[in-house]
Amino acid sequence: MCSRMVCCVLLSVTAGVRAMQAEPPVERPTGPVVSCATAECHTKVMSGRFLHGPTAQKQCASCHVVDDVAKHTFRLVVPKNELCGYCHSLTQRTVVHKPVTDGECVKCHDPHGSDYPRHLLGDPSGSLCIPCHKPKGHGRTQQTGTRPVREGKCNMCHLPHSSWLPKLLPADQQQLCLSCHQNLWARIELLGRSHAPVQDGRCLDCHDAHKNGNPRQLRQRVPQLCFSCHEHDGIRRLVETAAVVHGALATEESCIACHVGHAGMQPGLLAASERDLCLSCHGERLNTEDGRVLPDMALLLKENPRHHGPIREDKCCPCHDPHASSRANLLTEEYPQLFYSPFDTATYALCFECHVERLVLAEDAIGATGFRDKDRNMHAIHVSKDRRGRNCLACHEVHASVHPFYIRDTVPFGPQAWEIEINYTRLPTGGQCSPACHEAKVYDRGDREMAKAPRAGLKPELLDP
């Protein structure tokens, strides 16, 4: 007999022996039994680390009753949706989890036992909630989401059975968020000014409680998130339709480059004072999209100690709109851009926000302006002309200067914007200038009101009491 045949015979014999030694199939009992869970039957029922009380005590009849002994069939002692309530009495609040409402406790709990506390079907910090709530986008992720979401701890923010609050929350939005973000609340109380949603405890107006792809769990990216509330004050429409939009809005941070989201010490929830905030960007030379170069304002203000009134008060917004404008340089009101401009009070609306119109229009200049020769109004001679009125920038710097009255060193002239020196000299009761456009000119008020001159022409409400 060949060796291959011998091997085949031995294999057949070995298989037969093993078949003879195998345990016979378990037969279902046909009569009363002491316990349903034995070494032969329902072994899995007793395998969990955390067993349901009746299971642990092998009191199967607490839930099951024999229907047919011969067929080994059973039925529940009460209908399925009433069975758990037969022993467990839950506090029924106004908002009830749907499985509880439907009596579907077995959607979350194994009725016999499991490896998880409260004999849950899955890991309460992982897979338990996801099968039902994943379609809503609340699934667990390690990369994005709030900490409870990243760690799968849904029960940090939601009650499993019922609550008095929507979404099965254990506390109102603000209390719930601040239970983890205590430092934020301390900062809000310290700073004094808070964002309206923060004041009202509406954290979820701005933040997604679960996960999304936006920074800081924001519901939308800025500025669209901000526009969802600030549409009523016209900011959205202004930004979307204005000819000139502040460059800060085009950055990734957009609105929150200037405003804090929760609380701050400055009006308008600014991150710093107007002046400091503006200089955080304008503290260096900037190139505009239309090819202009904006000066380093921090350096300009440092080198020119006489600052325009709004700047002395750390204000930029009296003249510039921080969001957008239909006018050049984000100006809040009309101002002529040409060196020579026909005079009209409407075209100088920006200046007349603070200065009275008599500064330019008064025939009797005494009390209206310090720039006069006796009672001859020198502002009117320069500015108030129907055809070739000179705009304010012909003589004055709008931000700062080393000279009184913010007089410029040079005046731009001609299409090439030549810089012609003004050569201004202050005199005891007047002044003198001698630019290349004319010989030296002197004005003399003939009195000693020089100290009052810088304040002449301001609206009364802008004067100190």
C-alpha positions in Angstrom: 0.0 0.0 0.0 1.5 3.3 -1.0 2.2 5.9 1.6 -0.4 8.3 0.2 -3.2 5.7 0.7 -2.0 5.1 4.3 -2.2 8.8 5.1 -5.8 9.0 3.7 -6.9 6.0 5.8 -5.4 7.5 9.0 -7.1 10.8 8.4 -10.5 9.1 7.9 -10.1 7.1 11.1 -9.0 10.2 13.1 -12.1 12.2 11.8 -14.4 9.3 12.8 -13.0 9.2 16.3 -13.4 12.9 16.8 -17.0 12.7 15.5 -17.7 9.9 18.1 -16.2 12.1 20.9 -18.1 15.3 20.0 -20.9 16.4 22.4 -24.4 15.7 21.2 -26.6 18.7 20.3 -28.4 20.3 23.1 -32.1 19.5 23.1 -34.7 22.0 24.3 -36.4 20.9 27.6 -39.9 19.7 27.3 -40.8 20.1 30.9 -40.3 22.6 33.8 -36.7 23.7 34.4 -35.0 25.2 37.5 -33.1 27.9 35.6 -33.1 29.1 32.0 -29.4 30.0 32.1 -27.2 26.9 32.4 -24.0 25.6 30.9 -26.1 24.3 28.1 -28.7 27.1 27.6 -28.7 30.8 27.3 -25.1 31.1 28.4 -24.7 34.5 26.8 -27.4 36.0 29.0 -25.1 35.6 32.0 -21.9 36.7 30.3 -22.1 40.5 30.9 -20.1 42.3 33.6 -23.2 44.3 34.6 -26.3 42.1 34.9 -30.0 43.3 35.2 -31.3 42.4 38.6 -33.7 39.6 37.6 -30.9 38.1 35.4 -28.4 38.2 38.2 -30.9 36.4 40.5 -31.9 34.0 37.8 -35.5 35.2 38.1 -36.4 34.9 34.5 -40.1 34.6 35.4 -40.0 38.3 36.4 -40.2 39.2 32.7 -41.0 35.9 30.9 -43.8 33.5 31.3 -44.0 30.0 29.7 -46.4 30.0 26.8 -45.9 26.4 25.6 -43.7 24.0 27.6 -43.5 21.5 24.8 -42.5 24.0 22.2 -40.3 25.9 24.6 -41.9 29.2 23.8 -42.4 32.2 26.1 -44.1 35.5 26.2 -43.6 38.7 28.2 -45.5 39.2 31.4 -46.9 42.5 30.0 -46.6 44.1 26.5 -43.1 45.0 25.5 -43.6 48.8 25.7 -44.9 48.5 29.2 -42.4 45.9 30.6 -39.7 48.2 32.0 -42.2 50.5 33.6 -43.5 47.4 35.4 -40.6 47.8 37.8 -38.9 51.1 36.9 -40.7 54.3 37.6 -39.1 57.2 35.6 -39.7 60.9 36.4 -41.6 62.1 33.4 -40.6 65.7 32.6 -41.9 67.8 29.8 -39.2 66.7 27.2 -38.9 62.9 26.9 -36.4 61.0 24.9 -38.2 59.3 22.0 -37.2 55.7 23.0 -38.7 56.3 26.4 -41.9 57.8 24.9 -42.2 54.7 22.7 -41.4 52.3 25.4 -38.3 51.2 23.4 -35.9 50.9 26.4 -34.1 48.1 24.6 -32.8 50.6 22.0 -30.3 51.7 24.7 -30.3 48.9 27.3 -29.8 45.2 27.1 -32.6 43.7 29.2 -30.4 40.9 30.6 -27.0 42.5 31.0 -23.9 43.9 29.2 -20.3 44.9 29.7 -21.3 48.5 30.3 -22.8 50.2 33.4 -26.6 50.3 33.5 -26.4 47.3 31.1 -26.2 49.7 28.1 -25.9 48.3 24.6 -22.7 50.3 23.9 -20.0 52.4 25.3 -21.7 55.5 26.8 -18.6 57.5 25.8 -18.5 56.2 22.3 -20.9 54.2 20.1 -24.2 54.2 22.1 -25.7 57.5 20.8 -24.2 57.5 17.3 -26.4 54.9 15.6 -29.5 57.1 16.0 -28.0 60.6 16.0 -25.3 60.2 13.3 -27.7 61.3 10.5 -28.0 64.7 12.3 -24.3 65.3 12.1 -23.7 64.7 15.8 -21.3 61.8 15.3 -18.1 61.5 17.2 -14.8 62.8 15.7 -11.4 63.1 17.2 -10.4 66.1 15.0 -13.3 68.6 15.4 -16.0 69.3 17.9 -16.3 70.4 21.5 -14.6 68.3 24.2 -17.6 66.3 25.1 -18.1 65.4 21.4 -14.5 64.6 20.9 -14.6 62.3 23.9 -18.0 60.9 23.1 -19.5 62.1 26.4 -23.0 63.0 25.3 -24.3 62.6 28.9 -22.2 65.7 29.9 -24.8 67.9 28.2 -27.9 65.7 27.7 -30.1 63.7 30.1 -30.8 60.2 28.8 -34.5 59.9 29.7 -36.3 63.3 30.2 -35.7 66.9 31.0 -37.6 70.1 31.7 -35.5 71.8 28.9 -35.3 71.3 25.1 -32.8 68.8 23.7 -32.8 67.0 27.0 -30.4 69.5 28.5 -29.8 69.3 32.3 -29.6 73.1 32.6 -30.2 76.2 30.5 -27.7 77.0 27.7 -25.7 79.5 29.6 -25.4 77.5 32.8 -24.5 74.4 30.9 -21.8 76.1 28.8 -20.3 77.9 31.9 -20.2 74.6 33.8 -17.0 74.0 31.7 -16.1 77.5 30.6 -15.9 79.1 34.1 -13.0 81.3 33.2 -15.1 82.9 30.4 -17.8 83.9 32.8 -15.2 85.4 35.2 -13.8 87.5 32.3 -17.3 88.6 31.3 -18.1 89.9 34.8 -14.7 91.5 35.0 -14.9 93.4 31.7 -18.4 94.7 32.1 -19.6 94.9 28.5 -20.9 91.7 26.9 -22.3 90.7 23.6 -26.1 90.5 23.5 -26.3 86.7 23.0 -23.9 86.3 25.9 -26.1 88.6 28.1 -29.2 86.5 27.2 -27.4 83.1 27.6 -27.8 82.3 23.9 -24.4 80.7 23.3 -25.8 78.5 20.6 -26.8 81.5 18.5 -23.1 81.7 17.5 -21.6 78.3 18.4 -22.4 74.8 17.3 -22.6 72.6 20.4 -21.4 69.5 18.5 -19.0 69.8 15.6 -18.4 71.5 12.3 -15.5 72.7 10.2 -15.4 76.3 11.4 -13.0 77.8 13.9 -14.2 78.1 17.5 -17.2 75.9 16.7 -18.9 78.9 15.0 -22.2 78.1 13.2 -21.0 80.1 10.2 -17.7 81.7 9.2 -17.4 85.4 9.8 -18.6 87.8 8.5 -21.7 85.8 7.5 -22.3 84.8 11.1 -22.2 88.4 12.3 -24.5 89.5 9.4 -27.2 87.1 10.5 -27.9 89.4 13.5 -26.4 92.7 12.2 -28.5 92.9 9.1 -31.1 95.0 10.9 -28.6 97.8 11.5 -27.6 98.0 7.9 -24.0 96.8 8.2 -24.6 93.8 5.9 -26.1 95.8 3.2 -23.5 98.5 3.6 -20.6 96.0 3.2 -22.2 94.2 0.3 -23.0 97.3 -1.7 -20.4 99.9 -0.7 -17.8 101.0 -3.2 -15.0 100.9 -0.5 -14.9 98.1 2.0 -12.4 98.1 5.0 -9.6 95.7 4.2 -9.9 94.1 7.6 -13.2 92.5 6.6 -11.4 90.7 3.8 -9.1 88.9 6.2 -9.8 85.4 7.6 -10.7 86.9 11.0 -12.9 89.6 9.4 -15.1 91.1 12.2 -13.2 89.5 15.0 -10.0 91.2 13.9 -11.5 94.3 15.6 -14.3 93.1 17.8 -14.3 90.5 20.7 -17.0 87.9 20.6 -18.0 87.6 24.3 -17.0 90.6 26.4 -14.7 93.6 26.4 -14.1 97.0 28.1 -14.5 99.1 24.9 -17.7 100.4 23.4 -18.8 98.3 20.5 -16.9 95.4 22.0 -13.7 96.6 20.3 -10.6 94.7 21.1 -8.8 97.9 22.0 -9.3 101.7 21.9 -10.2 103.0 18.4 -6.8 104.6 18.0 -4.8 101.6 19.2 -6.9 99.2 17.2 -6.5 101.2 14.0 -2.8 101.6 14.6 -2.4 97.8 15.0 -2.7 97.6 11.2 -2.0 101.2 10.2 1.3 101.3 12.2 3.1 100.5 9.0 2.9 101.6 5.3 0.1 99.8 3.5 -0.5 99.3 -0.2 -4.1 99.6 -1.4 -5.6 97.7 -4.3 -5.8 100.8 -6.4 -2.1 101.4 -6.1 -2.0 104.0 -3.4 0.4 103.9 -0.4 -1.1 104.6 3.0 1.4 106.2 5.4 2.6 104.7 8.7 0.2 106.5 10.9 2.0 105.6 14.1 5.1 107.2 12.9 3.2 110.2 11.5 1.5 110.8 14.9 4.8 110.4 16.7 6.7 112.9 14.6 3.8 115.4 14.5 2.8 116.3 18.1 -0.2 118.5 17.2 -3.0 116.0 16.7 -6.4 116.7 15.2 -9.2 116.8 17.8 -10.7 113.3 17.2 -7.2 111.8 17.3 -6.5 113.5 20.6 -9.6 111.8 21.9 -8.3 108.4 20.5 -11.1 108.5 17.9 -10.9 107.6 14.2 -14.5 106.7 13.5 -15.8 110.4 13.5 -14.2 110.7 10.1 -13.8 107.1 8.8 -16.4 104.3 8.7 -14.8 101.2 10.1 -16.8 98.8 7.9 -17.5 100.3 4.5 -18.3 103.5 2.7 -19.4 104.9 -0.7 -16.6 107.5 -0.3 -12.9 107.4 -0.8 -10.8 106.6 2.3 -13.9 105.2 4.1 -15.0 108.7 4.9 -18.3 109.0 6.8 -19.5 112.1 5.0 -18.8 114.0 1.8 -15.5 115.8 1.3 -14.1 117.1 -2.0 -11.2 115.1 -3.4 -10.0 117.7 -5.9 -7.6 120.6 -4.9 -9.9 123.1 -6.6 -13.6 122.4 -5.9 -16.7 124.7 -6.2 -17.8 125.4 -2.6 -21.0 123.9 -1.3 -21.8 123.1 2.3 -22.9 119.6 1.3 -19.6 118.8 -0.3 -17.9 119.7 3.0 -20.3 117.8 5.2 -17.5 115.9 6.9 -15.8 119.1 8.2 -19.1 120.6 9.2 -19.9 117.6 11.4 -17.7 119.4 14.0 -17.0 122.9 12.6 -19.7 125.6 12.1 -20.4 126.8 8.6 -19.8 130.4 9.6 -16.1 129.5 9.7 -16.2 129.8 5.9 -19.4 131.7 5.2 -19.4 134.6 7.7 -18.9 138.0 6.2 -18.0 139.4 9.7 -15.2 136.9 10.6 -14.8 138.1 14.2 -15.8 135.2 16.5 -16.1 132.8 13.5 -12.4 132.1 12.7 -8.9 133.1 13.8 -7.8 133.1 10.2 -8.8 136.7 9.4 -7.2 140.0 8.6 -9.0 142.4 10.8 -12.6 141.3 10.1 -11.8 139.9 6.7 -12.6 136.2 6.6 -9.5 134.5 5.0 -11.2 131.1 5.0 -13.9 132.5 2.8 -11.4 134.0 0.4 -9.6 130.6 0.0 -12.5 128.2 0.2 -15.9 129.8 -0.5 -15.6 130.2 -4.3 -18.0 129.1 -7.0 -15.3 127.7 -9.3 -11.8 127.5 -7.8 -12.3 127.0 -4.1 -9.4 125.3 -2.4 -10.2 122.4 -0.2 -9.1 122.2 3.4 -6.2 119.9 2.6 -4.6 122.8 0.6 -3.4 124.2 4.0 -4.2 121.7 6.8 -3.2 118.2 7.7 -6.2 116.1 8.7 -4.3 113.9 11.2 -1.4 115.7 12.7 1.3 118.4 12.1 4.2 120.1 13.8 2.6 123.5 13.2 -0.4 125.3 15.0 -3.8 124.8 13.4 -2.4 121.6 11.7 -0.8 123.7 9.0 1.0 121.6 6.4 4.6 121.9 5.5 3.8 121.6 1.8 0.8 121.9 -0.4 0.1 119.5 -3.3 -0.4 121.4 -6.5 -1.1 120.5 -10.2 -1.8 117.2 -11.9 1.6 115.9 -10.9 0.8 116.8 -7.2 3.9 118.9 -6.8 4.7 119.5 -3.1 5.1 123.3 -2.8 6.3 124.6 0.6 3.9 126.8 2.4 6.5 128.4 4.7 4.0 129.3 7.4 5.2 131.5 10.2 3.1 132.2 13.3 2.9 135.9 14.3 1.7 137.4 17.6 -1.7 138.4 16.2 -1.8 136.5 12.9 0.5 134.7 10.6 2.4 134.7 7.3 2.8 132.2 4.5 4.9 132.5 1.3 4.3 129.5 -1.0 5.6 129.6 -4.6 2.1 130.4 -5.9 2.2 134.0 -4.5 4.5 136.4 -2.7 4.6 136.4 1.1 1.1 137.2 2.6 0.5 138.4 6.1 -2.8 138.4 8.0 -3.2 140.4 11.2 -6.3 140.2 13.4 -5.2 143.4 15.2 -5.9 141.9 18.6 -4.6 139.4 21.2 -7.0 136.5 20.6 -4.4 134.1 19.3 -5.0 131.8 22.2 -8.7 131.5 21.3 -8.1 131.0 17.6 -7.7 127.2 17.6 -11.2 126.8 19.2 -12.9 129.4 17.0 -15.3 127.8 14.5 -16.1 124.7 16.5 -19.7 123.8 17.3 -20.7 124.8 20.8 -21.4 121.2 21.9 -17.8 120.3 21.1 -16.3 123.0 23.3 -15.4 122.2 26.9 -17.7 123.8 29.5 
